[in-house]
Structure formats: C-alpha cells, structure tokens
Amino acid sequence: MPSFERVPGGRAFAALSRRVRTLIIASVLFLILFVLLLTMPVPYVVLSPGPTLNTLGTDSFGNTIIVIEGKKQNHTTGNLNLTTVAISGSKVTALQALSAWLRGDEVVVPRAAVYPPGKSVQQTNQQNTQDFIESQDSATAAALCELHYPRGFGVIKVNADGPSHGLLEPGDFIKTVDGKPSASSTALTSVLMHEKPGRIVPVTVTRKGRSATVSVKLGQPLQNRTGASLGIVVTTGCLAPFTVDLGLANQIGGPSAGLMFALGIMDKVGTVDLTGGKFIAGTGTIDPKGNVGPIGGIQLKMIAAHDKGATIFLAPAGNCDDVTGATPDGLQVVKVSTLHDAVQDLIRIQHGQSVPSC
C-alpha cells in the first residue's frame, strides 16, 4: 500500500490560498465596479471659459459681427469682446465631473440648472437663441438712444425683396397707410389686416424731419397673419437712417452679450472712440433703455477674457459679489449699471481717471 508524506502546514496553506483568491476576486470586482461608477453618466454639466469674440471684428468664419448699412463706419481700434461660457456635452461621467471639480477653471453644476426639467436640450437651445436675438434688438435700441437719435414708431429695416424696397427707408417714422393712422405697432397691424395684396396705397412718413408720401404695392401677409404687408421691420424706439445687422445668432445663445453689442454699435457709428486701442471685454444683459443686468458664469468669463488678452472687463453691478476675490491678476474690473455708465467709464479710462470697480 503506497504511503504519502504529509506536508507540515498544508491546511494552513490551503486556507491562505483561498483567502488570497477571495481577495483577488473581490479586488477585481471592486475595480470593475469603480470603473463603472466613474464612467456612468451623472446629472451634472461642466462649465468652462468659452469663446470670446470682438464685436468690432469678425466671427470664427470670417463674417463681420456688426454690419452697418447706409452709413459710413468709423475706423475702429482695440477690442470690445463679448464673453461666453462653454457647456459640456449632454452626458457627463463621474470621472469627468470629478476631474472638473479639481480644476480651477471649470465648474460642476446640476444639469437642471442649465437644462430646466421638462425641456429638452433642443428646446433649451432654441430658447437661448431667441434670448440672444432679443438681446441684440435691445442692444441696437439702447445704442441708438444713447447716440441721441429721435424716438418714435417707424422703420428699422426694409427687406431687400419686399414691396417697400427703394421707397421706405430706415429711420422713417410711419404716420398713415392708405390714409389711415398707423403710428403704432397695433394700429399698423390693424390697418394691414384689412388690406389686400397687390393694392397700391399711399404711405406717409416723417423722414429727416419732413413729411413724405410714397406709393407702395402691398405684398403677401406675414406668416400666421391675414391681409397684406409692407415688407419692413418696425419698432418703437430710437430710429436711425441706417440699418444695423448683428451676427452670431447661430453660434451663441442667451442674453448676456447685450452690453458689448451696444458698445460695439456705438463705437462703429458714434463720435467717440470707446477703446483707445485697448483690449476691453465684458458681459451683461441690456434692455432698450440701456439698463445693464447681471448674468451667470462671470468668473469663467473673466478667465476667458484674461486668457485672450483683455486688460479691462466690464461687469454688471449686480455681479460684484461674484467678482470679489475671483478676478485674474492684471484684469481691471469696472462696475457698470447702465450703457451710459459704461460709455463714460471707458472715456474716463482713456483720460487716466478713476472708475468704479467691484
């Protein structure tokens, strides 16, 4: 009968091996779980400094950002840059969120703070685009009033392919259409609703302080309206005898570029050089009366401006609490409440005078 030699400590060795195997398996499972957790989407987005564009220049495609038609533009120097915040993709992993949280130039915020519950990403982007367009309209209105153009109801743009092309002009104050009072948006809409396309009607306007009457062959009604149209864009505000077209609507969203658009318009058609050759950036909403409102992400926008080369940053007064202690070295932050304030402060800076800061 064969005999077997016993190995001292064999049972202990087998038990140790089982523990090692268990530990290895547990470690592998933990590692897999850890990797899965890090790569799983989380309900957050990452914000970082976004593009900053000179409103006096061109966009990334080479298109002029502020186009003036019907008036000679000033030769501009320096920069009046709008600033933006970049938003991460629709899905952020835990690893990406953790990495951003450890960085000093990125911010992690709940997804709901950027994309409201109940709205898709597409719907939110559409709303941001609409807000951007409205801010451009407000910027134009505020700039023209600050430049002291007369206020009233009239034409800000004549469509090149419309029935009024070559007849009505930007800056015309509308008085009557077909002999009926039309000196407000409501009145004009009511008159056109009862007209028929193809009719030739007299349109009386005040142009450069004098009354003028032109005959316009009415066009088809606007979308979702009845009656006829004149092929013009109208507003109640300050009117100038030239057209302002602003770009970037398909590239940037939100209302925060209003202040810088208004300053860019003024620098292009006004009587004062607002930059003095300096690199100025800023942010802030604006209403047609020129009031400047606070925005989000101003700390990231200051970083973007500083990295691009700005030395002066215009910040809404309502954002001063966010600015304090977060200003990049070498960047002078100027506190503004209105477009008029911003203009006066830029002039003071050129003369070496003090300006309010956050």
C-alpha positions as CSV (number, residue, x, y, z in Angstrom):
1,M,0.0,0.0,0.0
2,P,1.5,3.3,-1.1
3,S,2.3,5.8,1.6
4,F,2.0,9.6,1.3
5,E,4.2,12.1,3.1
6,R,2.4,14.8,5.0
7,V,3.4,18.4,4.3
8,P,3.6,20.5,7.5
9,G,1.1,23.4,7.4
10,G,-0.7,22.2,4.3
11,R,-4.1,23.0,5.6
12,A,-3.0,26.5,6.6
13,F,-1.5,27.0,3.1
14,A,-4.8,25.9,1.5
15,A,-6.7,28.3,3.7
16,L,-4.3,31.1,2.9
17,S,-4.7,30.4,-0.8
18,R,-8.4,30.6,-0.5
19,R,-8.2,34.0,1.2
20,V,-5.8,35.3,-1.5
21,R,-8.1,34.1,-4.2
22,T,-11.1,35.7,-2.5
23,L,-9.1,38.9,-2.0
24,I,-8.1,39.0,-5.7
25,I,-11.6,38.3,-6.9
26,A,-13.0,41.0,-4.5
27,S,-10.4,43.4,-5.7
28,V,-11.2,42.8,-9.4
29,L,-14.9,43.1,-8.7
30,F,-14.3,46.4,-6.8
31,L,-12.1,47.7,-9.6
32,I,-14.8,46.8,-12.2
33,L,-17.4,48.5,-10.1
34,F,-15.2,51.5,-9.5
35,V,-14.6,51.9,-13.3
36,L,-18.3,51.5,-14.0
37,L,-19.1,54.2,-11.4
38,L,-16.6,56.6,-12.9
39,T,-17.9,56.1,-16.4
40,M,-21.6,56.2,-15.6
41,P,-23.4,59.4,-16.6
42,V,-24.2,61.8,-13.7
43,P,-26.9,64.5,-13.5
44,Y,-24.3,67.3,-13.8
45,V,-22.8,69.5,-16.5
46,V,-19.3,71.1,-16.7
47,L,-19.0,74.8,-17.3
48,S,-15.7,76.3,-18.6
49,P,-14.4,79.5,-20.2
50,G,-15.9,79.8,-23.6
51,P,-15.0,81.7,-26.8
52,T,-14.6,85.5,-26.6
53,L,-15.3,87.5,-29.8
54,N,-14.5,91.0,-30.7
55,T,-17.8,92.7,-31.6
56,L,-15.8,95.2,-33.7
57,G,-14.4,92.4,-35.9
58,T,-15.3,89.1,-37.4
59,D,-16.5,85.7,-36.1
60,S,-14.7,82.4,-36.4
61,F,-16.0,82.0,-40.0
62,G,-14.7,85.5,-41.1
63,N,-18.1,87.1,-41.1
64,T,-18.4,90.7,-39.8
65,I,-20.3,90.6,-36.5
66,I,-21.8,94.1,-36.6
67,V,-22.8,95.2,-40.1
68,I,-23.8,98.8,-40.7
69,E,-25.7,99.6,-44.0
70,G,-26.5,103.1,-45.1
71,K,-23.8,104.9,-43.1
72,K,-20.0,105.2,-43.3
73,Q,-18.5,103.3,-40.4
74,N,-15.7,104.6,-38.1
75,H,-12.2,103.1,-38.3
76,T,-12.1,101.2,-35.0
77,T,-9.1,100.2,-32.9
78,G,-8.8,98.0,-29.9
79,N,-11.3,95.3,-28.8
80,L,-14.8,95.2,-27.4
81,N,-15.1,91.5,-26.7
82,L,-18.2,89.6,-25.7
83,T,-17.5,86.6,-23.5
84,T,-19.2,83.2,-23.2
85,V,-19.3,80.1,-21.0
86,A,-18.8,76.7,-22.7
87,I,-21.2,73.9,-21.6
88,S,-20.0,70.2,-21.6
89,G,-21.8,67.6,-23.7
90,S,-25.2,66.2,-22.8
91,K,-23.6,63.3,-20.9
92,V,-21.0,63.8,-18.2
93,T,-19.4,60.9,-16.4
94,A,-18.5,60.8,-12.8
95,L,-14.8,60.8,-13.8
96,Q,-15.3,63.9,-15.9
97,A,-17.2,65.7,-13.1
98,L,-14.5,64.8,-10.6
99,S,-11.7,66.0,-12.9
100,A,-13.6,69.3,-13.5
101,W,-14.2,69.7,-9.8
102,L,-10.5,69.5,-9.1
103,R,-9.6,72.1,-11.8
104,G,-9.6,75.8,-11.1
105,D,-11.1,76.9,-14.4
106,E,-14.1,74.7,-14.6
107,V,-17.4,74.5,-12.6
108,V,-19.6,71.5,-12.0
109,V,-23.3,72.4,-11.7
110,P,-26.6,70.3,-11.6
111,R,-27.8,69.6,-15.1
112,A,-31.2,71.1,-14.1
113,A,-29.5,74.5,-13.6
114,V,-28.7,74.6,-17.3
115,Y,-31.4,72.4,-18.9
116,P,-34.7,73.0,-17.0
117,P,-36.7,69.9,-16.2
118,G,-39.4,69.3,-18.7
119,K,-37.4,70.9,-21.5
120,S,-35.2,69.0,-24.0
121,V,-31.7,70.2,-24.9
122,Q,-33.1,71.3,-28.3
123,Q,-35.9,73.3,-26.7
124,T,-33.4,74.9,-24.3
125,N,-31.0,75.8,-27.1
126,Q,-33.9,77.3,-29.1
127,Q,-34.9,79.5,-26.2
128,N,-31.3,80.6,-25.7
129,T,-31.1,81.5,-29.4
130,Q,-34.3,83.5,-29.1
131,D,-33.0,85.3,-25.9
132,F,-29.8,86.1,-27.9
133,I,-31.8,87.7,-30.8
134,E,-33.9,89.7,-28.4
135,S,-30.8,90.9,-26.6
136,Q,-29.4,92.1,-30.0
137,D,-32.6,94.1,-30.6
138,S,-32.4,95.6,-27.2
139,A,-28.7,96.4,-27.7
140,T,-29.5,98.2,-31.0
141,A,-32.3,100.2,-29.4
142,A,-30.2,101.2,-26.4
143,A,-27.2,102.2,-28.6
144,L,-29.3,104.4,-30.9
145,C,-30.9,106.1,-28.0
146,E,-27.6,106.7,-26.3
147,L,-26.4,108.3,-29.6
148,H,-29.5,110.6,-29.3
149,Y,-31.3,109.5,-32.4
150,P,-35.0,110.6,-32.3
151,R,-37.6,108.3,-30.6
152,G,-40.9,107.1,-32.2
153,F,-42.5,104.4,-34.2
154,G,-41.1,103.5,-37.5
155,V,-38.8,101.6,-39.8
156,I,-35.6,99.9,-38.7
157,K,-35.1,97.7,-41.8
158,V,-36.5,97.5,-45.3
159,N,-36.5,93.9,-46.7
160,A,-34.4,93.8,-49.9
161,D,-37.0,91.6,-51.7
162,G,-40.1,93.4,-50.2
163,P,-42.6,95.8,-51.7
164,S,-41.2,98.8,-49.9
165,H,-37.6,98.4,-51.1
166,G,-36.4,101.7,-52.6
167,L,-39.4,103.5,-51.3
168,L,-39.3,103.4,-47.5
169,E,-36.0,103.9,-45.5
170,P,-34.6,103.0,-42.1
171,G,-35.4,105.9,-39.8
172,D,-38.8,106.7,-41.4
173,F,-41.5,107.4,-38.8
174,I,-44.8,105.9,-40.0
175,K,-47.8,108.2,-39.8
176,T,-50.5,106.8,-42.1
177,V,-51.1,103.8,-44.5
178,D,-53.8,104.2,-47.1
179,G,-54.9,107.4,-45.3
180,K,-55.5,105.5,-42.0
181,P,-53.5,106.4,-38.8
182,S,-50.7,103.8,-38.4
183,A,-48.3,105.4,-35.9
184,S,-48.1,102.4,-33.6
185,S,-47.5,98.7,-34.0
186,T,-51.1,97.9,-33.1
187,A,-52.5,100.5,-35.4
188,L,-50.3,99.4,-38.4
189,T,-51.1,95.7,-37.9
190,S,-54.8,96.5,-37.8
191,V,-54.7,98.6,-41.0
192,L,-52.7,95.9,-42.9
193,M,-55.1,93.1,-41.7
194,H,-57.9,94.8,-43.7
195,E,-55.8,95.4,-46.9
196,K,-55.3,93.1,-49.9
197,P,-52.0,92.2,-51.5
198,G,-51.4,93.9,-54.9
199,R,-53.1,97.2,-53.9
200,I,-51.1,100.3,-54.4
201,V,-51.6,102.5,-51.3
202,P,-50.1,105.8,-50.1
203,V,-47.7,105.5,-47.1
204,T,-47.0,108.8,-45.3
205,V,-43.9,109.1,-43.1
206,T,-41.7,111.7,-41.4
207,R,-38.3,111.5,-42.9
208,K,-35.4,113.6,-41.6
209,G,-37.9,116.0,-40.1
210,R,-40.1,116.4,-43.2
211,S,-43.3,114.7,-44.3
212,A,-43.1,112.4,-47.3
213,T,-45.6,110.2,-49.1
214,V,-44.7,107.2,-51.2
215,S,-46.9,104.7,-53.1
216,V,-46.3,101.0,-52.1
217,K,-47.8,97.9,-53.8
218,L,-48.7,95.8,-50.9
219,G,-47.2,92.3,-50.6
220,Q,-48.5,89.0,-49.2
221,P,-49.3,88.9,-45.4
222,L,-46.7,87.8,-42.9
223,Q,-46.7,84.2,-41.7
224,N,-49.7,83.4,-39.5
225,R,-51.4,86.7,-40.4
226,T,-54.1,87.9,-42.8
227,G,-54.3,90.9,-45.0
228,A,-51.1,92.4,-46.6
229,S,-47.6,93.5,-45.7
230,L,-45.2,96.4,-46.4
231,G,-42.0,94.3,-46.2
232,I,-40.5,96.3,-43.4
233,V,-39.3,95.7,-39.8
234,V,-40.7,98.3,-37.4
235,T,-40.1,99.2,-33.8
236,T,-41.0,101.8,-31.2
237,G,-37.7,103.3,-30.0
238,C,-34.9,105.5,-31.3
239,L,-34.6,105.3,-35.1
240,A,-31.6,106.0,-37.3
241,P,-31.3,106.5,-41.0
242,F,-29.2,103.3,-41.4
243,T,-29.6,99.6,-40.7
244,V,-27.8,97.6,-38.1
245,D,-27.5,93.8,-38.6
246,L,-25.9,91.7,-35.9
247,G,-24.4,88.2,-36.3
248,L,-23.6,85.2,-34.2
249,A,-27.3,84.1,-33.6
250,N,-26.5,80.6,-34.7
251,Q,-23.3,80.4,-32.7
252,I,-24.1,81.8,-29.3
253,G,-27.1,81.7,-27.1
254,G,-28.5,83.7,-24.1
255,P,-28.9,87.4,-23.4
256,S,-25.6,88.2,-21.8
257,A,-23.8,89.8,-24.8
258,G,-26.2,92.7,-25.0
259,L,-23.9,95.3,-23.3
260,M,-21.0,94.5,-25.6
261,F,-23.1,94.6,-28.7
262,A,-24.4,98.0,-27.8
263,L,-20.9,99.4,-27.2
264,G,-19.8,97.8,-30.5
265,I,-22.6,99.6,-32.4
266,M,-21.7,102.9,-30.7
267,D,-18.0,102.6,-31.5
268,K,-18.8,101.9,-35.2
269,V,-21.2,104.8,-35.8
270,G,-20.7,107.2,-32.9
271,T,-18.5,110.2,-32.5
272,V,-16.2,108.8,-29.7
273,D,-13.5,106.1,-29.9
274,L,-14.6,104.0,-26.9
275,T,-11.5,101.7,-26.7
276,G,-8.5,104.0,-27.3
277,G,-6.8,100.9,-28.7
278,K,-7.2,98.9,-25.5
279,F,-8.4,95.3,-25.3
280,I,-11.8,95.6,-23.4
281,A,-14.1,92.7,-22.7
282,G,-17.3,92.4,-20.7
283,T,-20.7,90.9,-20.2
284,G,-24.2,91.9,-19.1
285,T,-27.8,91.9,-20.3
286,I,-29.3,95.1,-21.6
287,D,-32.8,96.4,-22.1
288,P,-33.9,99.0,-24.7
289,K,-33.5,101.8,-22.1
290,G,-29.8,100.8,-21.6
291,N,-30.1,99.2,-18.1
292,V,-27.4,96.5,-17.6
293,G,-28.4,93.3,-15.8
294,P,-26.4,90.5,-14.1
295,I,-25.6,87.2,-15.8
296,G,-24.3,83.8,-14.8
297,G,-20.8,82.4,-15.1
298,I,-19.0,85.7,-14.7
299,Q,-15.9,84.2,-13.1
300,L,-15.4,81.9,-16.1
301,K,-16.0,84.8,-18.4
302,M,-13.3,86.8,-16.7
303,I,-10.8,83.9,-17.1
304,A,-11.7,83.7,-20.8
305,A,-11.2,87.4,-21.3
306,H,-7.9,87.4,-19.4
307,D,-6.6,84.4,-21.3
308,K,-7.5,86.1,-24.6
309,G,-5.5,89.3,-23.6
310,A,-8.1,91.7,-22.2
311,T,-6.9,94.2,-19.6
312,I,-10.3,95.7,-18.8
313,F,-13.5,93.9,-18.0
314,L,-17.0,95.5,-17.8
315,A,-19.1,93.7,-15.2
316,P,-22.7,94.3,-14.2
317,A,-23.1,95.9,-10.8
318,G,-25.4,93.0,-9.8
319,N,-22.4,90.6,-10.3
320,C,-20.0,92.3,-8.0
321,D,-20.4,89.7,-5.2
322,D,-19.4,87.0,-7.7
323,V,-16.4,89.0,-8.9
324,T,-14.9,89.8,-5.5
325,G,-11.8,87.6,-4.8
326,A,-12.1,85.9,-8.2
327,T,-10.5,88.5,-10.6
328,P,-7.5,87.2,-12.6
329,D,-4.3,89.1,-12.0
330,G,-3.8,92.0,-14.4
331,L,-7.5,92.4,-15.2
332,Q,-9.2,95.6,-14.2
333,V,-12.9,95.1,-13.5
334,V,-15.2,98.1,-14.0
335,K,-18.7,98.1,-12.4
336,V,-21.5,99.3,-14.7
337,S,-25.2,99.7,-14.2
338,T,-26.2,101.3,-17.5
339,L,-24.9,101.7,-21.0
340,H,-24.3,105.4,-20.3
341,D,-22.2,104.5,-17.3
342,A,-20.1,102.1,-19.4
343,V,-19.5,104.7,-22.1
344,Q,-18.5,107.4,-19.6
345,D,-16.2,104.9,-17.8
346,L,-14.4,104.0,-21.0
347,I,-13.8,107.7,-21.7
348,R,-12.5,108.2,-18.2
349,I,-10.1,105.3,-18.5
350,Q,-8.6,106.9,-21.7
351,H,-8.0,110.1,-19.7
352,G,-6.4,108.2,-16.8
353,Q,-9.3,109.0,-14.4
354,S,-10.7,106.6,-11.8
355,V,-13.7,104.4,-12.4
356,P,-16.0,102.4,-10.1
357,S,-14.8,98.8,-9.6
358,C,-16.3,95.7,-7.9
